[in-house]
């Protein structure tokens, strides 16, 4: 059961990394039209996306470290 929690924590960490990379413009869309919509969205919401992505990375990174420590060093 503890491994399922670790999987969810890693999944949320990956979502945080994706949101941060999207906010910085490293994630590209498939079509030029979708790319323009994503760029317009980033221009309006880039600051909040970057802040929330970093917060999620920091929080879930700490949770993963604590969870791994609990699993391996009991």
N, C-alpha and C positions, 0 to 999 in steps of 0.2 A: 504494500500500500504506500510505503514511503517513496518508492521509485516512481509511482504515478504522480505524486506531488512534485518530484524533481523534474519530470518530463514537462509538466505544466509551467513550472518556473522557467525552464529553458525555452519553452515556446513563447512565453511572454517576453523574455529577454531578446529573442529573435525578432519579435514584433517591434520592440523598442529600437533595435538596430535598424530595422527596415524603415520605420518612421523617421529616424534621424537622417538616414541616407536619402530618403525621399525629400526631406526638407532642404537638404544641401544640393539637390539636383543630380545626384549620382544614379538614381533609378530612372530609366527611360521607358516611355510608353511605346507601344507597337506602331501606331499610326501617327502621322504628323498632326492630325486633328486632335487626337487624344493627348499628344505631347503639348500642344498649345493650351488645351484645357488644364492640364496638370501644371503647366508653367504659370498660368493665370491664378490657379488655386494657391500655388506656392508663393506668388507675389503678395497675395492678401494674407495668407495664414502661415507664412514661413517661420516667423518668430515663435509663435505658439507651438507649431509642430516641432521645431528644434528644441525648445524648452521641455516639452512633454516627452519627447524621445529621450533626451538626456536624463530626465528624472526617472523614467521607466528603466533605462539601462542601469542607472546607479542603484535603484531600489532592488531590481531583480538580480543584479550581479551580486549584491550583498546577500540576498536570500539564497542564491545558489551556493555561494561560498559557505554560508552557515549550514545549509542542508548537507553539503558534501562532508563538512567537518563532523556533523552529527552521525552521518552514515558510516564513516570510516574510522572514527576515533572515539568509539564508545567505551 
